[in-house]
Amino acid sequence: MQRRSFIQKSTIATAGMVTAFHIPAAAQNRKLKIGLIGAGWYGMVITEAALKVGGVEVVAVCDIDTEHLKNSVDKLEKLQGSRPAEFKDYNDLLDVKGLEVVMIGSVPHWHALHFIAACKKGLDIYCEKPLAYDVHEGMAMVKASEKAGNIVQIGFQRRQSKAFAKAKELIASGKIGKVRQIGAQIHYSPGVGDYSVQEPPASLDWETWCGPAPKLDYRPSIGHKKWRLEKEYGNGHLVDWGIHHIDIIRKIMDLDMPTAFQSNGSLEILKDKITTPDTLNATLQFDGLPVIWQHRLWGTGDFSTQYNNGIFFYGEAGTLFASDNKLIVMPKGKNAQQEVFEIKTPEAQENHVANFLEAVKAQKSSMLDCKIQDAFKSTATVQLAMASYYTNSKVVWDANKLTVVDNPAASKLLERPYRKGYKRPKV
């Protein structure tokens, strides 16, 4: 495998580029046959977005929770008028005759196996973020997609945000001068849920849900929707939520990957309830531009709560705060006045799925807003920041060799061993 193919900058299409390609009428009118793997909360969000966009039929659904499976199939039948086939084993879904597209909404530690199996079938794929659980899984997924030559979009839907697009425009115009530092944060107090060990719900195959990851004793706080703050399944708040901000920072500033990572934090307030830091500070050293992430999963967060979720671009001539629906510009100067831009994108998720479906119909990967190569960089960035936290060390990344430099403890975290009965994909 040519590892340098991973580090080539992806050509990211703007949202408006979709209309720049001629799509034959027959392709536009034909309904794409879609299968869904992982029919829980967000699996259904992206699938319902596809139905809202139109031009698709969900023909098969797979989930290892019988209640999820029945509820999702019942709902999809009402929405589209036909009932999808139901499967517990994703391999059976991938064998459905005529299947063209797979949407992956499973938990991250299953992404690599689901994704690579779909690539081997030659299917086009929409996969939720993060791309993978660990760095080497992500590399294997890129390799599989490049070999298959399929259309792949990863679920970084904030690339559709008009507010962030405006932020990029303002920065490029010199509105705040040269950007010297960036800060990003999402402070909030999560609802941890019941963390007492107990039997899993009768509908849930916990053994299969854990899959290649370590099998922990079941408790609701690490199961459906709550796994994000469990180290073995979601790998924490930066990897789950912060990854969106890291990805959009990379897009706005045209950044590749950091060369060095230094993270520190603690787990005190939520100790014995979660297994990832409830307080984290991470400095990501991009080429000449430090990006500083912080989160607190307790208290009130920022002194002004309007800044609890967003990105600060610190320029020589001013500061820009950017969030999903609002921009605030504070120019430099004693009597400077803030400028506030209210810019909403209520259908960012639908627009991201639409971008993918149009690319599939046209069979043009150049139309995609988030190719897998770019998603790998954003995902690996937060994974390496967490590796720095876990090892309490500075992590240096060699972008040419795609490896950690002179840090055996951090290098070991690039690849987590799979549980017995599961085989890791090769990089």
C-alpha positions as CSV (number, residue, x, y, z in Angstrom):
1,M,0.0,0.0,0.0
2,Q,1.2,3.5,-0.8
3,R,1.0,5.2,2.5
4,R,1.5,8.6,1.0
5,S,-2.0,8.3,-0.6
6,F,-3.4,8.9,3.0
7,I,-1.8,12.3,3.3
8,Q,-2.7,13.8,0.0
9,K,-5.1,16.7,0.6
10,S,-8.6,15.8,-0.5
11,T,-10.4,18.0,-2.8
12,I,-13.4,19.1,-0.8
13,A,-16.4,20.2,-2.9
14,T,-18.5,23.1,-1.7
15,A,-22.2,22.6,-1.2
16,G,-23.0,24.5,-4.4
17,M,-20.8,22.2,-6.5
18,V,-23.5,19.5,-6.5
19,T,-25.4,21.3,-9.3
20,A,-22.2,21.7,-11.4
21,F,-22.5,18.2,-12.7
22,H,-25.0,16.9,-15.1
23,I,-26.8,13.9,-13.7
24,P,-28.9,11.9,-16.3
25,A,-32.6,12.1,-15.7
26,A,-32.8,8.3,-15.5
27,A,-30.3,8.2,-12.7
28,Q,-32.1,11.1,-10.8
29,N,-35.5,9.4,-11.0
30,R,-34.4,5.9,-10.1
31,K,-34.6,5.0,-6.4
32,L,-31.3,3.9,-4.9
33,K,-31.6,0.8,-2.8
34,I,-30.2,1.4,0.7
35,G,-29.4,-0.8,3.6
36,L,-28.9,0.4,7.2
37,I,-26.5,-1.2,9.7
38,G,-27.2,0.0,13.2
39,A,-30.8,1.2,13.6
40,G,-30.5,3.0,16.8
41,W,-30.8,6.8,17.4
42,Y,-28.4,8.2,14.8
43,G,-28.6,5.4,12.4
44,M,-32.3,6.4,12.0
45,V,-31.4,10.1,11.9
46,I,-29.3,9.6,8.8
47,T,-31.7,7.2,7.2
48,E,-34.7,9.4,7.7
49,A,-32.6,12.2,6.2
50,A,-32.1,10.1,3.1
51,L,-35.8,9.5,2.8
52,K,-36.4,13.2,3.2
53,V,-34.0,14.0,0.5
54,G,-35.8,11.5,-1.7
55,G,-34.8,9.1,-4.5
56,V,-34.1,6.2,-2.2
57,E,-35.7,3.1,-0.8
58,V,-34.6,1.4,2.4
59,V,-34.7,-2.3,1.5
60,A,-32.9,-3.8,4.5
61,V,-32.1,-3.0,8.1
62,C,-29.7,-4.8,10.5
63,D,-29.4,-4.4,14.2
64,I,-28.5,-6.8,17.1
65,D,-31.2,-5.3,19.3
66,T,-34.5,-6.8,18.3
67,E,-36.5,-3.9,19.7
68,H,-34.4,-1.4,17.7
69,L,-34.8,-3.5,14.7
70,K,-38.6,-3.8,14.9
71,N,-39.2,-0.2,15.8
72,S,-37.0,1.1,13.0
73,V,-38.5,-1.2,10.4
74,D,-42.0,-0.3,11.5
75,K,-41.2,3.4,11.2
76,L,-39.5,3.1,7.8
77,E,-42.5,1.1,6.5
78,K,-44.8,4.0,7.5
79,L,-42.5,6.6,5.9
80,Q,-41.9,4.9,2.6
81,G,-44.8,2.5,2.2
82,S,-42.7,-0.7,1.9
83,R,-41.2,-2.8,4.6
84,P,-37.4,-3.4,4.6
85,A,-36.0,-6.9,5.2
86,E,-34.8,-7.5,8.8
87,F,-31.4,-8.9,9.7
88,K,-29.3,-9.5,12.8
89,D,-26.1,-10.4,10.9
90,Y,-24.7,-7.6,8.8
91,N,-23.2,-10.1,6.4
92,D,-26.8,-11.2,5.5
93,L,-27.8,-7.6,4.8
94,L,-24.8,-7.1,2.5
95,D,-25.9,-10.1,0.5
96,V,-29.3,-8.6,-0.3
97,K,-29.8,-8.6,-4.1
98,G,-29.8,-5.2,-5.7
99,L,-28.4,-3.4,-2.7
100,E,-26.4,-0.3,-3.8
101,V,-25.7,1.8,-0.7
102,V,-25.0,1.1,3.0
103,M,-25.5,3.6,5.8
104,I,-23.5,2.7,8.9
105,G,-24.9,4.0,12.2
106,S,-23.3,1.4,14.4
107,V,-21.1,2.0,17.4
108,P,-17.5,3.1,16.4
109,H,-15.8,-0.1,17.5
110,W,-17.8,-1.9,14.8
111,H,-17.3,0.7,12.0
112,A,-14.1,-0.9,10.5
113,L,-15.6,-4.4,10.1
114,H,-18.9,-3.2,8.8
115,F,-17.3,-0.7,6.4
116,I,-14.6,-3.0,5.0
117,A,-17.1,-5.8,4.4
118,A,-19.3,-3.3,2.5
119,C,-16.3,-2.2,0.4
120,K,-15.6,-5.8,-0.5
121,K,-19.2,-5.9,-1.9
122,G,-18.5,-2.8,-4.0
123,L,-21.2,-0.8,-2.2
124,D,-21.2,3.0,-1.8
125,I,-21.2,4.0,1.9
126,Y,-22.3,6.7,4.2
127,C,-20.6,6.2,7.6
128,E,-21.1,8.1,10.8
129,K,-18.2,9.7,12.6
130,P,-15.7,9.0,14.1
131,L,-14.4,7.0,11.2
132,A,-12.9,4.3,13.4
133,Y,-12.1,3.4,17.0
134,D,-8.3,3.5,16.5
135,V,-5.8,4.9,14.0
136,H,-4.9,1.7,12.2
137,E,-8.5,0.7,11.7
138,G,-9.0,4.1,10.0
139,M,-6.0,3.4,7.8
140,A,-7.4,0.0,6.8
141,M,-10.7,1.6,6.0
142,V,-9.1,4.1,3.7
143,K,-7.1,1.3,2.0
144,A,-10.3,-0.7,1.5
145,S,-12.2,2.2,0.0
146,E,-9.4,3.1,-2.3
147,K,-9.2,-0.5,-3.5
148,A,-13.0,-0.6,-4.1
149,G,-13.2,2.8,-5.8
150,N,-16.6,3.4,-4.2
151,I,-18.3,6.6,-3.2
152,V,-17.8,7.2,0.6
153,Q,-19.0,10.1,2.7
154,I,-18.3,10.4,6.4
155,G,-20.9,12.1,8.7
156,F,-19.2,15.4,9.5
157,Q,-22.4,17.3,8.7
158,R,-21.1,20.6,10.1
159,R,-19.3,21.0,6.7
160,Q,-22.8,22.0,5.5
161,S,-23.1,24.8,8.1
162,K,-23.6,28.3,6.6
163,A,-22.2,29.9,9.7
164,F,-18.9,28.0,9.5
165,A,-18.8,28.7,5.7
166,K,-19.2,32.4,6.5
167,A,-16.4,32.2,9.2
168,K,-14.1,30.8,6.5
169,E,-15.0,33.7,4.2
170,L,-14.4,36.3,6.9
171,I,-11.0,34.9,7.8
172,A,-10.0,34.6,4.2
173,S,-10.9,38.2,3.6
174,G,-8.6,39.4,6.4
175,K,-11.4,40.4,8.7
176,I,-9.5,39.5,11.9
177,G,-6.0,39.5,10.4
178,K,-3.6,36.6,10.4
179,V,-4.9,33.8,12.7
180,R,-2.3,32.9,15.3
181,Q,-4.2,30.6,17.6
182,I,-7.5,28.7,17.8
183,G,-9.5,27.6,20.8
184,A,-12.3,25.1,20.7
185,Q,-14.6,23.9,23.5
186,I,-17.8,22.1,24.3
187,H,-18.6,22.3,28.0
188,Y,-21.7,20.6,29.4
189,S,-22.9,18.3,32.1
190,P,-23.8,14.9,30.6
191,G,-26.6,12.7,31.8
192,V,-24.5,9.7,32.7
193,G,-27.4,7.4,33.4
194,D,-27.6,4.3,35.6
195,Y,-24.0,3.0,36.1
196,S,-24.9,-0.1,38.2
197,V,-23.9,-3.5,36.7
198,Q,-27.0,-5.4,35.7
199,E,-28.3,-7.8,33.1
200,P,-28.7,-6.3,29.6
201,P,-32.2,-5.8,28.2
202,A,-33.7,-9.0,26.8
203,S,-33.8,-7.5,23.3
204,L,-30.1,-6.7,23.3
205,D,-27.4,-9.2,22.2
206,W,-24.7,-7.6,24.4
207,E,-22.1,-10.2,23.3
208,T,-22.4,-9.1,19.7
209,W,-22.8,-5.4,20.6
210,C,-19.3,-5.5,22.2
211,G,-18.0,-7.3,19.1
212,P,-14.2,-6.8,18.7
213,A,-14.0,-4.5,21.6
214,P,-13.5,-5.7,25.2
215,K,-16.7,-7.1,26.7
216,L,-17.5,-5.1,29.8
217,D,-20.2,-5.9,32.3
218,Y,-23.4,-4.3,31.1
219,R,-24.7,-1.1,32.6
220,P,-27.0,1.4,31.0
221,S,-24.4,4.1,31.2
222,I,-22.3,2.4,28.6
223,G,-25.1,1.0,26.4
224,H,-27.3,2.6,23.8
225,K,-26.6,6.3,23.4
226,K,-24.5,6.4,26.5
227,W,-21.3,4.7,25.3
228,R,-19.6,7.9,24.2
229,L,-17.9,8.5,27.6
230,E,-16.7,4.9,28.0
231,K,-13.1,4.5,27.0
232,E,-13.5,1.1,25.4
233,Y,-16.4,2.1,23.2
234,G,-16.6,5.8,22.6
235,N,-13.2,7.1,23.9
236,G,-14.5,10.3,25.4
237,H,-15.9,13.7,24.8
238,L,-13.2,15.0,22.5
239,V,-13.5,12.0,20.2
240,D,-17.3,12.1,20.2
241,W,-18.2,15.8,20.2
242,G,-15.0,17.6,19.9
243,I,-14.2,15.9,16.6
244,H,-16.8,18.0,14.9
245,H,-15.0,21.2,15.9
246,I,-11.6,19.8,15.0
247,D,-12.9,18.8,11.6
248,I,-14.4,22.1,10.8
249,I,-11.3,24.0,12.0
250,R,-9.3,21.9,9.5
251,K,-11.7,22.7,6.7
252,I,-11.9,26.5,7.5
253,M,-8.1,26.9,7.8
254,D,-7.1,24.3,5.2
255,L,-5.1,22.3,7.7
256,D,-3.7,18.8,7.3
257,M,-2.9,17.0,10.6
258,P,-1.0,18.2,13.7
259,T,2.6,17.3,14.1
260,A,2.5,17.1,17.9
261,F,0.0,16.6,20.6
262,Q,0.1,17.4,24.3
263,S,-2.9,16.6,26.5
264,N,-3.6,16.7,30.2
265,G,-6.7,16.4,32.2
266,S,-8.4,14.5,35.0
267,L,-11.4,12.4,36.0
268,E,-12.6,13.6,39.4
269,I,-16.1,14.9,39.3
270,L,-17.5,11.9,37.4
271,K,-15.1,9.3,38.8
272,D,-16.6,5.8,39.0
273,K,-19.4,7.0,36.6
274,I,-17.4,7.4,33.3
275,T,-13.9,6.2,32.2
276,T,-12.7,9.2,30.1
277,P,-11.6,12.6,31.4
278,D,-14.3,15.0,32.6
279,T,-11.7,17.7,32.4
280,L,-9.4,17.9,29.4
281,N,-6.9,20.4,27.8
282,A,-5.3,19.4,24.6
283,T,-2.9,21.4,22.4
284,L,-2.7,20.3,18.8
285,Q,0.3,21.7,17.0
286,F,-0.6,22.2,13.4
287,D,2.0,23.7,11.1
288,G,2.6,27.1,12.8
289,L,-0.9,27.2,14.3
290,P,-1.7,25.8,17.7
291,V,-5.3,24.6,18.3
292,I,-6.3,24.3,22.0
293,W,-9.2,22.1,22.9
294,Q,-10.8,22.2,26.4
295,H,-13.8,20.6,28.0
296,R,-15.4,20.5,31.4
297,L,-18.2,18.1,31.9
298,W,-19.3,19.8,35.1
299,G,-20.2,23.2,36.5
300,T,-21.3,26.0,34.2
301,G,-18.5,25.7,31.6
302,D,-17.5,29.1,30.3
303,F,-18.1,32.2,32.3
304,S,-20.4,33.3,29.6
305,T,-22.5,30.3,28.7
306,Q,-23.1,31.5,25.1
307,Y,-19.5,30.4,24.4
308,N,-19.8,26.9,25.9
309,N,-20.0,25.3,22.4
310,G,-17.9,26.9,19.7
311,I,-14.5,27.9,18.2
312,F,-12.4,31.0,18.9
313,F,-10.2,32.2,16.0
314,Y,-7.6,34.6,17.5
315,G,-6.3,36.9,14.8
316,E,-3.9,39.8,14.9
317,A,-6.7,42.3,14.1
318,G,-9.5,40.7,16.1
319,T,-11.2,37.6,17.4
320,L,-14.0,35.5,15.7
321,F,-16.2,33.2,17.7
322,A,-18.0,30.6,15.5
323,S,-20.8,28.2,16.4
324,D,-23.4,26.3,14.5
325,N,-25.8,29.2,14.2
326,K,-23.9,32.3,15.2
327,L,-20.7,34.3,14.6
328,I,-19.4,37.0,16.8
329,V,-16.6,39.3,15.6
330,M,-14.6,41.4,18.1
331,P,-12.3,43.8,16.1
332,K,-9.1,45.1,17.7
333,G,-9.3,48.6,19.2
334,K,-10.4,50.5,22.3
335,N,-13.8,51.5,21.0
336,A,-14.4,48.4,18.8
337,Q,-18.0,47.1,18.7
338,Q,-18.9,43.4,18.3
339,E,-20.5,42.3,15.1
340,V,-23.0,39.5,15.4
341,F,-24.2,37.3,12.5
342,E,-27.1,35.0,13.1
343,I,-26.8,32.3,10.4
344,K,-28.8,29.1,10.8
345,T,-28.6,25.8,8.8
346,P,-31.5,23.8,10.1
347,E,-31.1,21.0,7.5
348,A,-27.3,20.5,7.7
349,Q,-27.8,16.8,8.2
350,E,-30.2,16.4,5.3
351,N,-27.8,18.5,3.1
352,H,-24.9,16.3,4.0
353,V,-26.8,13.2,3.1
354,A,-28.1,14.9,-0.1
355,N,-24.5,15.7,-1.1
356,F,-23.6,12.0,-0.7
357,L,-26.7,10.7,-2.7
358,E,-26.1,13.1,-5.5
359,A,-22.5,11.9,-5.7
360,V,-23.6,8.3,-5.7
361,K,-26.1,9.0,-8.5
362,A,-23.5,10.8,-10.6
363,Q,-20.8,8.3,-9.5
364,K,-18.4,11.3,-9.0
365,S,-16.5,11.2,-5.7
366,S,-15.2,14.8,-6.5
367,M,-18.7,16.0,-5.5
368,L,-18.3,14.8,-1.9
369,D,-18.0,17.2,1.0
370,C,-16.2,14.8,3.3
371,K,-14.1,12.1,1.6
372,I,-12.8,9.3,3.7
373,Q,-9.2,10.5,3.4
374,D,-10.1,13.8,5.0
375,A,-12.2,12.1,7.7
376,F,-9.3,9.9,8.6
377,K,-7.2,13.0,9.4
378,S,-9.8,14.5,11.6
379,T,-10.4,11.2,13.4
380,A,-6.7,10.4,13.8
381,T,-6.2,13.9,15.2
382,V,-8.5,13.4,18.2
383,Q,-7.4,9.8,18.7
384,L,-3.7,10.9,19.0
385,A,-4.7,13.7,21.4
386,M,-6.3,11.1,23.6
387,A,-3.2,8.9,23.2
388,S,-1.2,11.8,24.7
389,Y,-3.6,12.0,27.6
390,Y,-3.6,8.2,28.3
391,T,0.2,8.1,28.2
392,N,0.8,11.5,29.9
393,S,3.3,12.3,27.2
394,K,4.0,14.4,24.2
395,V,3.0,12.6,21.0
396,V,4.8,13.4,17.8
397,W,3.3,12.4,14.5
398,D,5.2,11.6,11.3
399,A,2.8,12.4,8.5
400,N,5.0,10.7,5.9
401,K,5.4,7.4,7.6
402,L,2.0,7.7,9.4
403,T,3.3,6.7,12.7
404,V,4.1,8.0,16.2
405,V,7.8,9.0,16.7
406,D,9.9,7.6,19.6
407,N,7.0,6.9,21.9
408,P,6.3,3.2,22.4
409,A,3.4,3.7,24.8
410,A,1.6,6.0,22.4
411,S,2.4,3.8,19.4
412,K,0.8,0.9,21.1
413,L,-2.5,2.8,21.2
414,L,-2.6,3.1,17.4
415,E,-4.0,-0.4,17.3
416,R,-6.2,-2.1,19.9
417,P,-6.1,-5.9,20.0
418,Y,-9.4,-7.5,18.9
419,R,-11.4,-9.8,21.2
420,K,-11.1,-13.5,20.5
421,G,-13.2,-14.5,17.5
422,Y,-12.7,-11.3,15.6
423,K,-9.9,-10.5,13.2
424,R,-8.4,-7.1,12.8
425,P,-8.3,-5.7,9.2
426,K,-4.7,-5.4,7.9
427,V,-3.2,-1.9,7.3
